[in-house]
Amino acid sequence: MSADVLALNGFQGVDGPIKAREPAVCVRCSHTVYRGRIGLYELMEVTDELRALIVAKRAADEIAAVAVGHGMRRLPDDGLAKVRVCRTSRPELLRVLGASA
């Protein structure tokens, strides 16, 4: 994935390009290209600081920025990590995220 494609699709702080495999048909997947399912996850641990922001009804963007600062991985970043270790493909990640190729 080129640096331009990464930036266009909201992947921040990623030095591109990165190597990503394309889906391929094989006997193991019964010639469907994909086998099984894998989830993309965004998990936020609610710290005292985050709890205070939530209770104060602060903007979602502000809460998300603090959560990321505390180590939360955003959905696109979790997907990109799975592309890097060949758990999913670039086209599938972009399709799920509704992003551009």
N, C-alpha and C positions, 0 to 999 in steps of 0.2 A: 504494500500500500504506500503510495507516494506521500510525501509530506503535505502536498496540496490537498489530497483526498482526506487525509487525517484531519487537517485544519478545517476543511469545508464541512466535515461532519461532526465538529465539536470536540474532537479529541485534543485536549489541551496538555501542554507540557510533554508531548511525545516527539522525540526526535525521529523523523522519518528518513528514508523509507524503512518499512519493516517487511520482513519476509512473511508471506502468508500463502498457504497452499490453496489451490482451487479444488472444489469438489470433484470427485471422480467416481465413475461407476465401477462396482466390483461385485464379486460373488457374495462376499460377506454382507453387503447391504441389499442383497437381492435385486441388484441393478436399479436401485432407487436413488442413489447418490448419498442418502442419509440413512443412518441406522440409530434408532433410539432418540432420546431427547436429552437436552442439557439446558439447565436454566441459567438465566442471567440474574444476578442478585445485587441489590442495593440495600445494605443493612446499616442502620444508624443506631449506635449505642447512645442512649439518652443520658448524658452527663448532667451534673448540676447546672452548668452554664447553658446547655441546650434546654433543659427543663425551664429555666428562667426565661429564655427567649420565647419558648412555646406559650408559657403562661401569660407573658406580656403581649401575646398575639403579634409578634414581629413578623415581617415578610418572610415568605418561604425561601426566597433567594438568600436572605441573611442567615436563616437557620441552616440552609444547605452549605453555605460557605464556611460556617463555623464547624459543622459536622465533618466536612472534607478536611478542614484544618486539624481535626481530631483523628483523622485516619480513615474516614469513610470512603469507600471506593464507589464512584458513580456507575450507573448501569452501562454506559458505553465503555468505560474503562475495564469493567469486569469482562465484557464481551471481547475487548481487544486482547486482554490477557489470555482468554481461551483461544483466540485466533493464533496467538504466538506459540501456544503449545499444541496446536493442531487438534483442539477439541471441537472446533467449528471452523467454518470457512469465512472468508471475507465477504462473499456475496450474501451468505446467510445472515451474517451480523448486520450488514447494511440493510437487508430486507426487513429484519426484525425491528431495527431502530428507525425504519422509515427514512433512511438517509440516501444520499446520492452516491453513485459509483464514480 
